[in-house]
Amino acid sequence: MTLPFETISIEQVAKYPRPGMAVPGLVRFTPDNKAVTYVYSAEGNLIRSLWRYEIATGERRIIAGPPAASTSEAQLSREEELRRERARLRDLGVTSYEFAAKAARETLLIPGGGKLLVALDGGEPAEVPGCDGALDPRLSPDGTRVAFVRDNELWVAAIPSGEPRQLTAGAGEAITNGVAEFIAAEELDRDRGFWWSPDGTRIAFIQADSRDIPEYPIVHQGMDEPEVEPHRYPFAGKANAILRLGVVPAEGGSVQWLDTGPETDQYIARVAWRPDGMLTTQLLSRDQKETRLIAFEAQGPRTLIEERSEPWYNLSHDTRFLESGEILWSSERTGFRHLELRSASGDVVRELTSGGWMVTRVIDVDERGRWVYFNATREGPTQRHIYRVSLDGGEVEQLTTRAGVHGGALSPDGSMLLRFDSSRSFAPRVTLVEADLGAPLATLFANDGATAEELGLTPPDLVTLPAADGATELHGAIYWPPNAGAGAQLPLVVSVYGGPHAQRVIDDWVMTVDLRAQYLARRGFAVFVLDNRGSANRGMAFEAAIHLNMGDVEVRDQAAGVRWLAEQGRIDPGRVGIYGWSYGGYMTLMALARAPEVFSAGVAGAPVTHWDGYDTGYTERYMSTPQSNPEGYRVSSVMAHVDGIRAPLLIVHGMIDENVHFRHTARLMVALAAAQKPYELLAYPEERHMPRDAKGLEYQERRVLEFLERALAE
């Protein structure tokens, strides 16, 4: 019998979605607990429709097909294109939807293609008139209105009649109202710029003034008619947007600007309304070492929680304001993120979790049952299980046991849990279970046939090994050629990311469907993935190893991993390649430059080459500013080590990348020429940070794989 991936082609390597990954997304319960909704493509492509599954009967049906002008990247507006970049979104069609949480009748909002569609009581979706060009639409809690952003201003329209009303004024190219500014969306994981009050009478919003940030031009040189795309990009050590938090009546009227303190050079990291209608915000200092949770009480702002963390503070989405007035909070002050219950005034009531492991996500809170459901690494960094703990204290209960990665969504009444699970052996599945006992109720998505065995894919082996310091344990994954003998001296390719806030080595299906790694293994290469010190979900001490000096300990750990593999006797230490994208592209260059005795070829995709050319929010968190850490910036620059590069090098970069600008590669090219270092360049004039064009992706994979085979040939 021939298996689907018994042989792997370059066309398959370049194709999205990956095998077994055409799965339901945005899976959630309806407000009445009676149904589950999700986006899904029955055809297995990237164009999603909105589906509904009736829990009582098992009936499932499409309730909204892909909105017009939403099924092709070319049809999207520039604003929507850039929002998709911030979200790293490839899917098309229905990519978001929302139910009104407290509506008298079921009200469903489906945006797409610059239009807003609303379905009432399960009826056919109909367009809300007058809302063309709406961005980031949000329903009021009662479902009678929808707020959105257009032309950088905040608007509200009645449902279903439309009649939009503009609520804010004064915006322009450099001033926005209700928009998540670049740093918030790209680096702080805040993709929203406005928030409805619980009673639907007011809207809190952020005004971002970027006039002090010079325009950075992105030039479209691959178009028939050249076009310049200006961006207000805040470079490390330079000006940030000045933010204000305001509240405006939903019916229109004067804006109330709130007092967030005398410091204007700070981040508004989170905004949330408490159930009692009081607005809160979490502020983060410019140096990202201090945070304050503030409530805007009648008598003025009050600090509820204040924390300081060295060497930086990691944000989360764990905070929940409960109907009881209590606050669920998470903190890394022990070195590992854990949950605690705090009083309405912010005082610690009790610690809910503790230990040398990380809470990675709060799934939800069942307030009536007093349970917190969450994901954590308690069973090891490569595992993610679902746990729960009582708000009143007690032992943590583990709700999943099978090895792999588990996620969940809790029903509004707390009785049911949608459980998502996968591993290196099987693709993601979705089941409905009882929340307390885990007893199965229904299989929402079985993903039949999507196992490694049935698809003809070989999961990588997970290994542990010492870091360069000889003491810290690292986790790695190895893809072995299927028919390599025990004594074979295999060429090795290292697949690297290596940066903070990311973890690659995990017992998840995404590792098995890394088809580039699988392709190389079929071609006789061993492929190695290693989470070096500085990567995520191992605690602050592990992550903070890169503080003020990027591209050092990460390279030393990757080199130590290669040496460890060589000691196992199966790889040829004279034929070791490395490839990576973004931070991984930076790591590729630094590995070639700082460990040339280990790495003999490299492919650097969209690399940062000097941290003074990257943004404030990310760079200053780890490196401080160029003014306060000039030597750190110098030695963390690729250009400081160009003389060490002696191996074949291929650089890949999109020329309209508005995140890691093509300027990074251009500066490197100047340095390489000055040092008389040969290199190859694959430039894409009309691609951003995440390449999307199908034929371009295929061409890229062909060039990358041919380069590695040529560079590492015997």
C-alpha positions in Angstrom: 0.0 0.0 0.0 1.3 3.4 -0.9 1.0 6.0 1.9 0.2 9.7 1.1 3.7 10.8 2.2 5.7 7.8 1.5 7.6 10.1 -0.9 7.6 13.9 -0.3 7.8 16.5 -3.1 9.0 20.1 -2.9 5.4 21.1 -3.9 4.1 19.3 -0.8 6.8 21.0 1.4 5.5 24.4 0.3 1.8 23.8 0.6 -0.5 25.0 3.4 -2.3 23.8 5.4 0.1 21.1 6.5 -1.2 17.4 6.5 -3.7 16.9 9.3 -3.9 20.6 10.1 -7.1 21.4 8.2 -8.9 21.3 11.5 -11.6 23.4 13.2 -10.5 26.7 14.5 -12.0 29.4 16.7 -14.0 26.6 18.4 -16.3 27.9 21.1 -19.7 27.4 22.7 -22.8 29.4 21.9 -23.9 31.6 24.8 -26.9 29.3 25.6 -24.6 26.2 25.9 -26.6 24.4 23.3 -24.2 24.4 20.4 -20.5 24.6 19.3 -19.4 26.9 16.5 -16.1 26.8 14.6 -14.4 27.8 11.3 -13.5 24.9 9.0 -12.7 24.1 5.4 -14.3 20.8 4.4 -12.2 21.0 1.2 -9.0 21.0 3.3 -7.8 24.4 2.0 -7.2 27.8 3.7 -10.7 29.2 2.9 -12.9 28.7 6.0 -16.6 28.7 6.5 -18.5 29.0 9.8 -20.0 25.8 11.1 -22.5 25.0 13.9 -22.7 21.7 15.8 -25.9 21.0 17.8 -24.9 19.2 21.1 -28.3 17.6 21.6 -28.7 16.0 18.2 -25.2 15.9 16.7 -26.4 17.8 13.6 -23.7 20.0 12.0 -24.2 22.6 9.2 -22.6 25.6 7.6 -24.1 28.8 8.9 -22.0 31.2 6.9 -19.8 30.6 3.8 -16.8 32.7 3.0 -17.8 36.4 2.7 -17.3 38.0 -0.6 -13.9 39.6 -1.2 -12.3 37.5 1.6 -11.1 34.4 -0.3 -7.9 35.9 -1.8 -5.0 37.9 -0.4 -5.3 40.2 -3.4 -8.8 41.2 -2.5 -7.9 42.5 1.0 -7.4 46.1 1.9 -4.0 47.3 2.9 -5.2 47.8 6.5 -6.6 44.2 6.7 -3.4 42.9 5.1 -1.3 44.5 7.8 -3.6 43.2 10.6 -3.2 39.7 9.2 0.6 40.1 9.3 0.4 41.1 13.0 -1.7 38.0 13.7 0.5 35.7 11.4 -2.8 34.6 9.8 -2.9 32.5 6.6 -6.5 31.5 6.7 -9.1 33.2 4.4 -12.9 33.4 4.3 -14.4 33.5 7.8 -11.4 34.3 10.1 -13.3 35.8 13.0 -16.8 35.9 14.4 -18.5 36.9 17.6 -21.7 36.2 19.6 -23.2 38.9 21.7 -22.7 37.7 25.3 -25.9 39.0 26.9 -28.3 39.5 24.0 -32.1 38.9 24.4 -31.9 37.1 21.0 -29.0 35.1 19.6 -26.8 37.7 17.7 -23.9 36.6 15.6 -21.4 38.9 13.9 -19.4 37.7 10.9 -16.9 40.2 9.4 -15.1 39.7 6.1 -14.1 41.5 3.0 -14.7 44.9 4.6 -18.4 44.1 5.2 -20.2 43.2 8.4 -22.8 40.4 8.4 -25.1 39.7 11.3 -27.3 36.6 11.8 -30.2 36.9 14.3 -31.7 33.8 16.0 -30.0 31.4 13.6 -31.3 33.1 10.5 -29.4 33.9 7.3 -26.5 36.4 7.7 -27.4 39.9 6.4 -25.2 42.8 5.8 -25.3 45.7 8.2 -25.6 48.7 5.9 -23.2 51.6 5.9 -20.3 49.7 7.5 -18.0 49.3 4.4 -14.3 49.2 5.3 -15.0 48.3 9.0 -12.0 47.0 10.9 -12.0 45.0 14.1 -15.8 45.0 14.7 -17.1 44.2 18.2 -20.7 43.6 19.3 -22.1 45.4 22.3 -22.9 42.9 25.1 -26.6 43.1 24.4 -26.1 42.7 20.6 -28.0 45.8 19.6 -24.9 47.7 18.2 -21.5 47.0 16.7 -18.5 49.2 17.1 -15.6 49.3 14.6 -12.7 51.4 13.3 -12.8 53.1 10.0 -10.2 55.7 8.8 -8.6 55.4 12.2 -11.7 56.6 14.0 -14.2 54.7 16.2 -17.7 54.2 14.9 -20.9 52.6 16.2 -23.8 51.2 14.1 -27.2 49.9 15.2 -28.1 46.3 14.4 -29.6 45.4 12.0 -30.4 48.8 10.5 -26.9 50.2 10.3 -26.8 54.1 10.5 -23.2 54.3 11.7 -22.3 57.2 14.0 -18.7 58.5 14.4 -17.7 58.6 18.0 -14.2 60.0 17.9 -12.4 62.8 15.9 -9.0 64.1 15.3 -7.3 61.0 13.8 -5.0 61.1 10.8 -2.1 59.1 9.4 -0.1 59.6 12.7 -3.0 59.7 15.2 -5.4 56.7 15.6 -8.4 56.2 17.8 -9.4 52.7 18.7 -6.6 51.0 16.9 -4.0 48.6 18.4 -0.7 50.5 17.6 2.2 48.5 16.0 4.0 47.7 19.2 0.9 46.6 21.0 -0.1 44.2 18.2 3.4 43.0 17.2 5.1 42.7 20.6 2.6 43.0 23.5 0.0 40.6 22.2 -2.8 43.2 22.4 -4.6 43.2 19.1 -7.5 45.4 20.3 -7.8 49.2 20.6 -11.3 49.6 22.1 -13.6 47.8 24.6 -17.3 47.8 25.3 -18.5 48.4 28.9 -20.5 45.5 30.4 -23.8 47.5 30.1 -23.0 48.7 26.6 -23.3 52.4 27.4 -19.6 53.3 27.1 -16.6 52.3 25.0 -13.0 52.6 26.3 -10.4 53.2 23.6 -6.8 54.0 23.1 -5.6 57.0 21.2 -2.1 56.6 19.8 -0.1 59.6 18.7 2.8 58.6 16.5 3.8 62.0 15.3 7.2 61.8 17.0 8.0 58.6 15.1 9.5 59.4 11.7 8.0 57.7 8.7 9.9 54.6 7.4 9.2 54.0 3.7 8.4 50.5 2.3 8.7 50.6 -1.5 6.7 48.2 -3.6 9.2 47.6 -6.5 7.7 44.4 -7.8 4.4 46.1 -8.9 3.7 47.4 -12.4 3.3 50.9 -10.8 5.8 51.6 -7.9 4.1 52.5 -4.6 5.5 53.8 -1.4 4.0 52.5 1.9 4.9 54.7 4.9 5.1 53.2 8.3 5.7 54.9 11.7 8.2 52.3 13.0 9.6 52.9 16.5 13.3 51.8 16.4 15.0 50.7 19.6 16.0 53.7 21.7 13.9 56.1 19.7 10.4 57.6 20.2 7.4 55.5 20.9 3.7 56.4 20.3 2.2 58.5 23.0 -0.9 56.7 24.3 -4.1 58.0 26.0 -6.9 56.0 27.4 -10.4 57.5 26.9 -14.0 56.6 27.5 -16.7 57.8 25.1 -20.5 57.3 25.4 -21.8 54.7 22.9 -24.5 57.2 21.9 -21.9 59.9 21.2 -20.6 62.7 23.2 -17.5 64.0 24.9 -14.5 61.8 25.5 -13.4 61.4 29.1 -9.6 61.1 29.2 -8.3 59.0 32.1 -5.4 59.7 34.3 -2.7 57.0 33.7 -0.1 58.9 35.6 2.5 61.6 34.7 4.7 59.2 32.7 3.7 59.3 29.0 6.5 57.0 27.8 4.9 53.8 28.8 2.8 51.0 27.4 -0.9 50.4 27.9 -0.6 46.6 27.9 -4.1 45.5 28.8 -7.5 47.1 29.2 -10.6 45.4 30.8 -13.9 46.3 32.4 -14.8 44.7 35.7 -18.2 43.1 36.0 -19.3 46.0 38.1 -18.6 48.4 35.3 -15.3 49.8 36.5 -12.5 50.2 34.0 -9.1 48.8 34.6 -5.8 48.9 32.8 -2.4 47.2 33.1 0.5 49.6 32.5 4.0 48.5 31.6 7.0 50.8 32.0 9.1 51.6 29.0 12.0 49.5 30.3 9.4 46.6 30.8 10.5 45.9 34.4 7.4 47.3 36.2 3.7 46.8 35.8 0.7 48.4 37.5 -2.9 47.2 37.5 -5.1 50.3 37.9 -8.8 50.7 38.5 -10.4 54.0 37.6 -12.7 54.5 40.6 -15.0 57.5 41.1 -12.5 59.3 43.3 -9.7 58.7 40.8 -7.2 56.0 39.7 -6.2 53.4 42.2 -3.3 51.0 41.9 -4.5 47.5 42.8 -1.4 45.4 41.9 2.2 46.5 41.4 5.0 44.2 40.4 8.6 44.5 39.4 10.5 41.8 37.7 14.1 41.4 36.7 15.5 41.4 34.1 12.1 42.0 32.4 8.4 41.5 33.0 6.5 38.9 30.9 2.9 39.8 30.1 0.0 37.3 30.1 -3.7 37.0 29.4 -4.4 35.3 32.7 -6.1 38.1 34.6 -9.8 37.6 35.3 -12.1 39.9 37.2 -14.7 37.8 38.9 -18.4 38.6 39.7 -17.4 38.2 43.4 -15.0 41.1 43.1 -12.0 38.8 43.4 -9.2 38.9 40.9 -7.4 35.9 39.3 -3.8 36.9 38.7 -0.7 35.2 37.6 2.9 36.1 38.5 6.4 35.0 37.8 7.9 36.4 41.0 8.9 32.8 42.1 10.7 32.4 38.8 7.9 30.3 37.3 4.4 31.6 36.3 1.8 30.6 38.8 -1.8 31.5 39.7 -3.1 33.3 42.7 -6.3 34.7 44.0 -6.4 38.3 45.0 -9.1 40.4 46.7 -10.9 43.3 45.0 -8.3 45.6 46.4 -5.5 43.6 45.0 -4.2 41.9 48.1 -3.1 38.2 47.8 -5.7 35.9 49.3 -4.0 32.6 48.4 -1.6 31.0 46.0 -3.4 28.5 43.8 -0.4 26.8 42.1 3.3 26.5 42.8 6.4 24.6 41.9 9.2 24.4 39.3 6.8 24.4 36.3 4.8 27.0 34.4 1.2 27.8 34.0 1.1 28.5 30.2 -2.5 29.6 29.8 -5.7 30.1 31.7 -8.5 28.4 29.8 -11.4 29.8 31.7 -13.0 30.2 35.2 -16.1 28.4 36.3 -17.3 31.0 38.9 -20.3 29.0 40.1 -18.2 25.9 40.7 -15.2 28.0 41.8 -12.8 26.2 39.4 -9.9 27.6 37.3 -9.0 25.5 34.2 -5.6 26.0 32.8 -2.7 24.5 30.8 0.8 23.9 32.3 4.1 22.2 32.0 3.9 20.2 35.2 4.5 16.9 33.4 7.5 18.3 31.6 8.4 21.1 29.2 7.5 19.1 26.1 3.9 18.3 27.4 0.8 20.5 27.8 -2.0 19.1 29.9 -5.3 20.5 31.2 -5.6 21.0 34.9 -8.0 22.6 37.3 -7.7 24.1 40.8 -10.3 25.5 43.2 -10.4 29.2 43.8 -10.8 28.2 47.5 -7.5 26.3 47.4 -6.6 22.7 47.4 -4.7 20.2 45.2 -4.3 20.7 41.5 -6.3 18.1 39.5 -4.9 16.8 36.2 -7.7 16.3 33.6 -5.7 14.8 30.7 -3.3 12.0 30.7 -2.3 10.9 27.2 1.1 12.3 26.2 1.0 15.3 24.0 -0.5 18.7 23.8 -4.0 19.5 25.1 -6.1 22.6 25.0 -9.6 23.4 25.9 -12.6 25.7 25.9 -15.1 25.8 28.8 -18.9 26.1 28.3 -20.5 29.2 29.7 -22.3 27.2 32.4 -19.1 25.3 33.4 -20.5 21.8 32.7 -18.7 20.9 29.5 -15.2 21.2 28.1 -14.1 21.2 24.5 -10.8 19.3 24.5 -8.3 19.6 21.8 -5.4 17.2 21.7 -2.5 16.1 19.5 0.9 14.6 19.7 3.8 13.7 17.4 1.8 10.5 16.5 -1.6 11.9 15.8 -3.1 15.1 14.3 -5.3 17.5 16.3 -8.7 16.1 17.4 -11.6 17.8 19.2 -13.8 16.1 21.7 -16.6 17.2 24.0 -16.3 16.0 27.6 -17.8 16.6 31.0 -15.8 19.3 32.6 -15.4 17.6 36.0 -14.8 14.0 35.2 -13.6 14.2 31.6 -16.2 11.6 30.5 -16.7 11.8 26.7 -19.9 13.2 25.4 -19.2 13.5 21.7 -16.4 13.6 19.1 -16.6 16.9 17.3 -13.7 16.3 15.0 -11.9 12.9 14.8 -9.4 13.8 12.1 -9.6 10.2 10.8 -6.6 9.0 8.9 -4.3 11.7 10.2 -1.8 9.7 12.1 1.9 9.5 11.5 1.6 5.8 10.6 -1.4 6.3 8.2 0.3 9.2 6.4 3.7 7.6 6.2 5.5 10.2 8.3 8.1 9.5 10.9 7.8 11.5 14.1 11.1 13.0 15.4 12.7 11.5 18.4 12.8 13.7 21.5 16.1 13.9 23.4 17.6 15.7 26.4 21.1 16.9 26.5 23.3 19.3 28.5 23.6 23.0 27.5 27.0 24.6 26.9 27.3 25.2 30.6 27.3 21.5 31.2 24.6 21.7 33.8 21.3 23.0 32.3 19.1 20.4 30.6 18.0 21.2 27.1 15.3 19.5 25.0 15.8 18.6 21.3 14.2 16.7 18.5 15.9 14.6 15.8 14.5 13.6 12.4 16.5 10.5 11.3 16.7 9.3 7.7 14.4 6.2 7.5 16.9 3.7 6.2 20.2 5.0 7.6 22.4 2.4 9.1 23.6 2.7 12.7 27.2 3.4 11.5 26.3 5.9 8.8 28.0 9.3 9.0 25.0 11.5 8.1 25.1 15.2 7.1 23.2 17.3 9.7 20.9 20.2 9.2 19.9 22.3 12.3 16.5 23.9 12.1 16.7 26.9 14.5 14.6 29.7 16.0 16.3 30.2 19.3 14.6 33.4 20.4 12.6 34.3 23.5 8.9 33.8 23.9 9.0 30.7 21.7 9.3 27.0 22.2 9.7 24.5 19.3 10.5 21.2 20.9 7.1 19.9 22.0 5.2 16.6 21.7 2.8 18.0 19.1 1.7 17.2 15.6 3.3 20.4 14.2 6.7 18.7 14.7 5.8 15.7 12.6 4.3 17.8 9.8 7.5 19.9 9.4 7.7 18.7 5.8 11.0 20.5 5.1 12.6 18.4 7.9 10.8 15.3 6.6 12.0 16.0 3.1 15.6 16.4 4.2 15.4 13.2 6.2 14.2 11.3 3.1 17.2 12.8 1.2 19.6 11.3 3.7 20.1 14.2 6.2 19.6 14.1 9.9 17.6 17.2 11.1 18.0 18.6 14.6 15.8 21.1 16.5 17.0 22.4 19.9 15.4 24.8 22.4 18.5 26.7 23.7 18.6 28.8 26.8 16.6 32.0 26.2 13.6 30.1 24.8 10.2 30.0 26.5 8.3 27.9 29.1 11.3 26.9 31.3 11.1 29.7 33.8 12.6 33.2 34.0 16.2 32.1 34.8 16.3 29.9 31.7 14.8 32.6 29.5 16.9 35.5 31.0 20.2 33.9 29.9 20.1 36.2 26.8 19.7 39.4 28.8 21.7 42.3 27.2 23.7 40.0 25.0 21.7 38.2 22.3 23.4 35.8 19.9 25.9 34.5 22.4 24.5 31.8 24.8 22.0 30.7 22.1 24.8 30.0 19.6 26.9 28.2 22.3 24.0 26.0 23.2 23.3 25.1 19.5 26.9 24.3 19.0 26.9 22.2 22.1 23.9 20.3 20.7 25.8 19.5 17.5 28.8 18.3 19.4 26.6 16.1 21.6 25.0 14.6 18.5 28.4 14.0 17.0 29.4 12.1 20.1 26.5 9.7 19.4 28.5 8.6 16.4 25.8 9.0 13.6 26.5 12.4 12.1 29.4 13.8 10.1 30.7 16.8 12.1 32.2 18.2 8.9 28.9 18.6 7.2 26.6 20.6 9.4 24.1 23.1 8.0 21.7 25.5 9.8 18.6 27.3 8.7 16.0 29.6 10.4 13.6 32.5 9.9 13.4 35.8 11.7 15.2 35.3 15.0 16.2 31.9 13.5 17.7 33.8 10.5 19.7 35.9 12.9 20.7 32.8 14.7 21.9 31.2 11.4 24.1 34.2 10.7 25.5 34.3 14.3 26.1 30.6 14.2 28.1 30.8 11.0 30.0 33.8 12.3 30.7 32.8 15.9 30.9 29.0 15.6 32.4 28.5 12.1 34.2 25.4 13.3 30.8 23.8 13.8 28.5 25.1 11.1 29.5 24.6 7.4 26.5 26.1 5.6 23.5 28.3 6.4 20.2 29.7 5.2 19.1 32.9 6.9 15.5 33.9 6.3 14.3 37.5 7.1 17.2 38.0 9.6 17.7 40.7 12.1 21.3 41.8 11.6 21.6 44.7 14.1 19.3 45.2 17.0 19.3 49.0 16.6 17.2 48.3 13.5 14.4 46.5 15.3 11.5 47.8 17.3 11.3 49.2 20.8 8.9 46.8 22.4 10.8 43.6 21.6 14.4 44.8 21.6 14.4 46.9 24.7 12.8 44.1 26.7 15.8 41.9 26.2 18.6 44.4 25.3 17.7 47.7 27.0 18.4 50.7 24.7 21.3 51.3 22.4 22.1 54.3 24.6 22.3 52.3 27.8 23.8 49.1 26.4 26.0 50.2 23.4 28.5 47.3 23.8 25.7 44.8 24.0 24.2 46.1 20.8 27.6 46.1 19.1 28.5 42.5 20.0 25.0 41.2 19.3 25.2 42.6 15.8 25.9 40.2 13.0 28.1 42.8 11.4 30.5 42.7 14.3 31.4 39.1 13.5 31.2 39.0 9.6 34.9 38.2 9.4 34.1 34.8 11.0 31.8 33.8 8.2 33.5 31.3 5.9 30.7 28.9 5.0 28.3 29.0 2.0 25.4 31.4 2.9 22.0 31.9 1.4 19.9 34.9 2.5 16.1 35.0 1.9 14.1 38.1 2.5 10.9 39.9 1.5 11.5 43.4 0.3 8.2 44.8 1.8 8.7 43.2 5.2 7.4 45.9 7.5 8.5 44.0 10.6 12.2 42.9 10.0 12.9 45.5 7.2 14.9 44.4 4.2 17.3 47.1 5.4 18.7 44.4 7.8 19.8 42.3 4.8 20.9 45.4 2.9 23.2 46.4 5.7 24.6 42.9 5.9 25.2 42.8 2.2 27.4 46.0 2.5 29.3 44.4 5.3 29.8 41.1 3.4 31.1 42.9 0.4 33.5 45.0 2.5 34.8 41.7 4.0 34.9 40.0 0.6 32.6 37.3 1.8 30.6 35.4 -0.8 26.8 34.9 -0.4 23.7 34.1 -2.3 20.5 36.2 -2.1 16.9 35.2 -2.7 14.8 38.4 -2.6 11.0 38.7 -2.9 10.0 42.2 -4.0 6.3 41.7 -2.9 6.5 39.5 0.2 6.3 40.6 3.8 7.7 38.9 6.9 5.5 35.8 6.4 5.7 34.7 2.7 2.2 33.9 1.3 2.4 33.5 -2.5 2.0 29.8 -3.3 4.3 29.7 -6.3 6.8 31.9 -4.5 6.8 29.5 -1.5 7.4 26.6 -3.8 10.3 28.4 -5.5 11.8 29.3 -2.1 11.7 25.7 -0.9 13.3 24.5 -4.1 16.1 27.0 -3.8 16.7 26.4 -0.1 16.7 22.6 -0.4 18.9 22.6 -3.4 21.3 25.0 -1.6 21.6 22.7 1.4 22.1 19.6 -0.7 24.8 21.3 -2.7 26.6 22.9 0.3 26.6 19.7 2.4 27.5 17.3 -0.4 30.4 14.9 0.3 
